[in-house]
């Protein structure tokens, strides 16, 4: 006999050997034991999960010549050695007729089947008809079978296997027992592949088999077919005096045309950081390497789906049918985005994937879709927009839950655009709020068609810096968290003051050095916010929690340029370069402000603010009124 493919060689011959269909095999075994045999069965489900296999095993169990309970057959499982079982397994049994309904789908074929069903079986107990791809049978042919299926002879049993049970008429389904098969779980496929690798004497690592199991997509037959192909293309290695194929993850990815998940992790890191150029450069390398845009989009959809599931259920959720390494990678990527952002990104990539199916310039559409992911990160939720207009900077709607914030920089232009009020507002919005209605002692300005006053209302705004000395929280060496005003000269000396006597690096020293570096580089707002935050030094990251600030306001202040300075300073200090800033609970820290004489009018100061100018240019806004809400004014 010639070579037999793995899917046929390791086809289950007993109910216990079928993986992932316990609800079906348990019911059929109980029915055999109690002699409750139906005259019609419908087996439906995904491709390659055992529908036809179970139909054959059931036919063997029905016609097995060994009595149930005997030494050779203690359970309703077929014995596998009698003449009936052997002929059914080889496919040449006279009384078990397997019909391909995709080609024998007409009314004439069904009439012949109906006429032959009247005759008793030649040798076995039952005459069994297995109709594969039963949904292909025409409606007229189903009608011809209807009466026979409703009142069949006692010796006839019909078994229909289909992937589309909805295309079988309801009149047929109501006369049969319907078993819906499940897609085989990732762990079950992986266990089967490990067993086969041992039997076939194939050297394969865990990652390679996991790739094969994932490529099966719930189908055991698909996974075995890909494994057969991978073994044929695998290089041979000599071990213990004999050569055997060796499967590696790189070889399997090359065979399937797949891209490592680390690539998609880097792509989404670039999306989270709003870095368009690195994103396009990485995509260009993939396309130049020969990967098709359609395949990249499909794999990106799968990776984003896994990332979203990791965000919803955690790394160990049952929603993820992937290996442990892939779970960890998806969980890391999920930390960069909120649930809403991942949902939006998945929708964008799915739409891009659909567009690629009927577009000629697929590369351009894929690049456009990837850029849309970056642009989508700049969108502001309507809740934050309304809260910013109604309650001033940093105000939050009480009903909305706090959102986790990742250390992702957003462009200042996008953030300022996002905080803009609608073009038409109630006339009452033109009136400036009273000092009692303001969110705090911060200074700010109310504009009718622009929310550019948000920046000046923040504790770290340029207007606030013009009013007060530079405050830094927790500046004392004792680290008691107290707030002490520091001048610019004192900030320059802060690194020397904050170092501990033993020469080791402390949280306070890191805080002081970063605040000093930001202030020196002209990022005073970011320096003040980070200085007032709560710092925590982890083994792999430095985390700062700033109370009273929304995610968008943080990304506006601690922008990409400020984060670059922070990471450079962390690298210089020898601290972990992973930096995360998030919005903490509680109210914003008070700003220690000293009365300073105004230079010019408040109107001129607001109009001279760079952010206000930029908002006016983008939205063609007009500043109608400016109110000074600072203390002492």
N, C-alpha and C positions, 0 to 999 in steps of 0.2 A: 504494500500500500504506500502511496506517495505521501508527501508532507501534508499534514493537517494543521490548519491555522489554529491559533490559540483559542479563538472564540468557539470553535467546534470541538477541539480536543478536550477542553475543560468545561464543556457544557454540563450542567448539573443533571444527574440521573436519579436523584432522590429529592423529596420535598425539603429535607433538612439542608441540602446543599445550596438551595436558592437563597441568595443574599438580599436582604432588605424587603422581603415580602411576607413577613411573619403573619400578618393579618389574613392573608389569603391561604397560605399553607396550613395554618392552624384550623381554619374553617373547613377546608377540604378534608383534612385528616379526620376531624370529628365526624364529618358527614359519611366518610367511608366506614368508620368504626360503628356508627349507628345505622348504617345502611339507608341513609336519607339522600339518595342520589337524584338530582334534578335531571330533567330531560333536555335542558338548554342552559348554556353558560355564555356570558359575554366577559371577556378579559380585555380591559382597556387601560391605556397608560402610555408613558413615554416609550420611545424606541429603545430596543436593546435592554429591556429590564426583566425579561423572562416570561412574557405572555405565552408564546408558542411553546416554550420549554415546559412550563407548568401544564399546558394542555396535553403534551406528550406524556409527562409523568402521570397525570391523572388517567390517561388512557391505559398506561401500563398497570396502574393500580386497579383499574376496573376489570381488566382482562387477565390479571396475574393468576396463574393456575395454583399457586401455593396458598393454602388457607391462612387467613389471619389468625394469629395466636400460636402458630406452629413454631418449631425450633428454627426453621428457615425463614419465617416471616412473623416475628413476634408483634410487629406493629402494622398499621395499614400501609406502610411504605411498600412499594413493589419490591419483589425479591431480586429482580435484575438478572436472574440466571435461568429462569424457565424459558421455554420456547417462545411464548407470547411476548414476554418482556424483551427478549433478544431481537425478535423481528421488528417490534415497534421501535426500539432504539436504532436499528439499522435502516428503518424507513421502508421496509418491504412487507409489512403486515397486510394481509388481505382484508381484514375487517376494520382497519383504521385507515380511513381515506383522508389525506391532507390535500386541500384544494386551495390554489392561489386565486382568491376572489378578484384580484386585480385584472386577471386575464379571462377568468371564467365568471363573468359578471352578468351575462345576459339571461333572458328568460328561458331560452332553450336549454342552457346548461343546468339551470335550477330545476327545470322540468325533468331532465334526466336524473338528477340527484333525487328528486322526489319519488320517481318511479322505482329507482334502485333501493330506496329506503324501505320499501314494503317487504322486501325479502329478508329472511332471517340470516344472521351471520353464518359464515361458512364453518367456522371452527370455534371462535371465541364467544364469550358471554354477551358482549355488546358490540354493535356496529357503531363506530364513532366517526363523526364527520368533523374535521378541524378546518374551519374557513378562515384563512389568514387574510388580513386587510379586508375585513368584511364590509367596511364602510364604502368600498368601491362597487358593491352590488347595486344594480339599478333598482329604482322604485318598483317597476313592474315585476322584476325578479323577486323582490322581497314579498310582494303581494302573492306571488305564486307559491312562496314557501310558507306563507302565513298559516294556512290551515294545517299543514303537516307539522309545523312547529308547535301549534296549539294542542293538537291531539296526536302525538307521534306514536308509532308502535312501541311496545315496552322494551324492545331490544335496541332502540336507536337513541343516541345522545348527540346533540349538536354543541360544538364549542366554536365560538367566534372570537377571534383576536383582532383588535382594531386600535389605531392611534387617534381616531376621531369618532368617539361614541355618539356625539351629537348628530352625526350624519346617518345614524341608524334610526329608522322610523320608531316612534314611540310604541306602536303596536307590536313590534318585534321585541323591544326592550322589556315591555311589561310581561312577556311570556318567558323570560329568561332570568336567571340569577346573575346580577351584574357585580363584578369584582373590579374595583378601581385600583390599579397598581400604582405604587409610589416610585418616585425617582430614587435610585440607590444612593445612599449617603456616602459622603466622601470617605469616611473612615472604613466603611464596608468595602468600597472599591480598593482602597489602599491595602487593606488586609488581604484581599484576594490577589492583588498584584505581588505582594511580598511572598505569598505562598507559591505562586507560579514561578517567580524568579528563582526560588530555591529549587523547585522541581526541574526547571529548565537549565539550572546551573549557570545563571546569569548574575554577574556582579553588578549591583545597582545600589547607589546610595539613597538615602531617605528623600532628599530633595528631588532627585530624578523621578522616583516613583510617585511623589506627590504631584509633580507636574503632569504625569500621565493620568493620574486619578482626577485632577482638576480638568484636564482636557476632555475627559469622558463626559463631563457635564451631566452626571446622574445616570449615564448609560454604561452598564458593565461591558456590553459588546463593543462600544466605541473605544473604551479604554483599552480593551484587549487588542483591538485592531491597531491602535496607535502603538501599543507596546510591541506587537509583532513587527511593525515597520521599523521601530527604533532598534530592535534587536538585529534586524537585517542590516542596518546601516552602522551599527556600533563597531568600534575597533576591537580586536582580540587582544587579550592579555594572557600571559602564561602564569599559571598558579598551580603549584604542587604537581608539576609535570604535565599539565593539560591546559589547553587554551580554551578560553571561554569569553563570550562577549562582555563588554563593560559599558554600562549605561551611565552617562553623566548629564547633569542638568544643561550644560552648554550645548552638548550635542543634540539633546531633545528640543531645546529652544530653536536651534538652527534648523532642525528637521521640520518643526511646525511653523517656522517663521514668526516666532513669538519674541517679544522684547522683555528683558528682565523687569521685574516690578520696581527695582531701584530707580530705573529711568523715570517711571511715572511718579515716583516719590519726589524726585528732583524737579520734575515739571510742575507739580503742585506746590512745592516749596517756592518756586519762582512766581507762581500765581499768587500765593499768599503774601509774598513780599512786594508784589506789583512791579516786578522786574521784567519788562517786555523783551529787552534785548537778549538776556540769557535764555529766556523761554524760546525765542525764535532760533537762537543758535543751536540749542539742544534738539529742537524739532528738525532743523536743517540737517544735522548729523544723522538723525534716524532716517530721513527721507533719502539722503545721499547714499546710505548704506543699503538701499534697496527695499526698505519696508514700504508697503503700499499705504496710502492715506486711509483707505477703508479699514485695513487691518489695525492700524494704530488707533483709529477712532473706536473700533470695537473693543480693543483691549483697554482703552482709556475708560470707556463706559463700565466695563467690568471692575476696574480698579476703583473708580469712584463709587460704584455700588457697594463694594466691600468696605470702603472707607465710611460711607454713610451708615452701614450696618454696625461697624465698630463704634461709631459715635452714639448710636441708639442703644446698643446692648452691651458694649464693652468688648474687650479683646477675646473673651472666652464664650461669646454668645453662640447659640446654635444657628444663628442666621448666617454665620461664616462657615462655608464648606471649603476651607483652604488649610494649608499647613500651618504649623506654629510660627515659623518665620514670617510667612505672609500675614498672619494675624497681627503680629507685633508691628510690622511695617504699616499696615492699615490703621492700627491704633495710633501710631506716631503721626501719621498724616491727619487723622481726625482731630488732633489737638490744635491744628492750625486754623480750623474753620468752625463756625457754628453750624448747628443743624440746618438752619435756613440757608446758609451759604452753600453747604454741600448739596442740598436739594436743588437749589438754583443752578449750581454747576453741572449736576447730573442732567438736568433738563436741557441745558445749553449743548452739552456734548451729544446727547441723544438726538437733538434736532440737527446738529452738524452731521451726525452719522446718517440720518435720513436724507439730508441734502446730498451727501456724497454718492448716493446710489443712482442719481440721475443728473449729475453735473459732469461736465467735461474736464474742467480745470479743478480736479479734486484737491491738489496741493494747496491752491489758493483758498479754497473754502475751508480746508482744515486749519490753515494758519489764521484765517479770520475767526473761526470758532474758538481757537485757543486764546486769541487776543480778547475775545468777548468775555472769557473767564476773568481776565484781569480787570476789564472795565466794570464787570458786575460787582467786584469787590468794593467799588466806590459808591454803590447805592446806599442810601440811608433809609432805614425802616421808617414808615410813616409815623409810628409812635414816637420815635426820637425827634422827628421833625416837628410834630405838634407840641411835644413837651418843650422843645427848645424855643418855640415861638411864644407859648403861653406862659412858661415859667422862668424864662431866662436860661443862662448857661448852666449846664450841669443838672437841670431839673429832669426828673424821671417820673413817668406815670406809675402810680403805686401798684396798679394791677399787673404790670408786666414784670416777669421774673428776671433777675439779673442774668446777663449772658456772659459766658466764659470768654475771656479775651486772651488771644495769643499774641506773641511778640511779633506782630506783623505791622510794618510801616505802611501807611497810606499817604499818597501824595497830598500835599496841602491844598492844591487846586481842587482836587476832587472833594476833600472834606469841606472846604468852604462852599463849594457848589452844593453839597448835600444839605447844608444847614440853611439854605435859602428858603424864605417863606414863599407861599404861593403868590402868584401875580395879583390876584384879587383878594382883598381882605375886608373884613368888616371895618366900618369907619372907626370903631372904638379902638382898633389896634394902633391907630395913629397917635392915640393919646399915650403919653409916657406914664408908666406905673409910678406909684408913689414909693418912697423909700421903704415903707412897711411891706409893700407887695414884692419887693425885690428878694431874690433868693439868699442874699447875704450882704456883707459889707463890701463886696467887690464893686469896682467901677464898671460902667457899661453904658451903652447908647442904644436907643430904640429907634429902628428905622422902619419905614413903611413897606418898602419892597425889597429889603435885603436883611439878612440876619448876620451881617458882617460884624455887628457889635458883640457877637458871641466871643470872639477872640479877646476883645478888650474887657469883657466881663469876667474872664478867667483869672484865677489867682496869679498865673504866670504870664499874663499878657504884657505887651510893651507899655500899655497905659499904666498898668499896675506897677511895673518896674520904675516908671517915671515918678511915682508917688512915694515909694517906700524903699528903705534899704533892703538888701538881699537877704531873706530869711532862709535858714537851713534847719530842718528838724533834726533833733538828736545829734547836735554837733559836739556835745560834750564827750570827753573821753570815756566817761562812765557808761555811755550808751543808754541813758535813762529815757531817751525818747523826748526830752524837753526841746522846745523850740527857742533858738537864740538868734537874734538878728546879727548878721555878719556883713561887713563891708566888703568891697571888691578886693581890698588889700588883704583882709583876713582870709578871704577865700583862697588867695594865692598861697598862703601859708598853711592851709588846712591839711594837705597831705602829710606834712611833717608832724603836725599836732596829733593827727589821728592814728599814726603808727603805734603799735604796741611796743612795750619796752623790750620784749623778746625778739623783735624783728619779724614776727610772723604777720601774715596778712589777716586783718579782721574785717568784719562787715562795715564798721565805721570808716576804716581807712579806704575801702573800696568806694563807699558812698562819697567821701570827701574828695577823692581823686577824680571821680567821674563828674561830680557837680562842678568842681573847679575847671575841668577840661571843657565842659559844656559852656560854662560862663565865659571862659576865655575865647571860645570859638564863636561867640555871639548867639548861642542858643539859651538865652536867659530863662525863657518860659519853661523849656524842658528841664533846665537845671533846678528851677524852683519846684516844679511838680515832683521830680524825683527826690529832691532833698526833703520834701515834706512827706514822702511815702514811707511805707514800712518795708524794710529790706530783709531778705533772707538768703543766706548762702547755702546752696545745696552742693552735692558732690559733682554734679555735672552742669549746674546752671546757677545763675544769679537772678532772683525773682524780686520784683518790686510791686507792692500793692498800694495804689493811690486811692484813698477814700473820696467819695463824692464826685467822681468823674465818670462820664460815660465812655464807652469804647471809642466812639468816633471822635470825641474831644481829646482823648488820649492820643489817638493816631494822628490828629491834627497837630498836636504840640510835639510829641516825641515822634518826629517824622523820620524818613529814611536817612537824611543827613545826620540827625542827632544819634540815631542808632549806630551809624557807622563810627562815629566818634566814641560811643560807649564801648563798642566791641574792640576798637583799637586800644582803648585804655585798659580794658580787661585783659587783652593779650599782653600788653606791656607789664601789667602787674602780675602776670602769671596766674590769674584767676580763670575759672571756667568762662569761655567765650559765649556760651549760650545765655542770652539775656531775654527775660520775659517781664513785661510790665502789664498789669491788669488793673481793672477797676475794683476797688475794695468796698466793703460795706461801711456805712456810717456817712456822716456829713463831711464836707470838704474842710480841711484845716484852715483855721483863721490866719489871715495875712497880717502881719505886724506892719502897720503903715504909719508913717509920720507925715504930718501936714507939710506939703511942699507948694510953693507958690506956682500958680499956673503960668505957663508961657503961652501967651495969646489966649484966645477964647476956647471954650470947650468944643465948639463947633469946628474950629480950625484943627484942634488936636485930633478929633475923630476923623476928619476928612484927610488928615495927613497919615493916618494909619495905613500901612501897606496892604493889609488884608481888606480893609474897606475899599481901597482903590481897586484892588484886584476884583472884588465882588462887583463893583460898579462897572468895570470893563466887561465882565462876562455877562452879567444879567441886565446891563443898561439900567442900573438901579439909580434911584434918586434919594438922597438923604433929606428927609423933610424936617425931622426934629431930632435933637440930641439932648439928653438929660444927664447931668452929672450926679451920680449916686454915691460918690466917694464920701468917706467920713470927713467931717469938718468942713465940707463945702457949703 
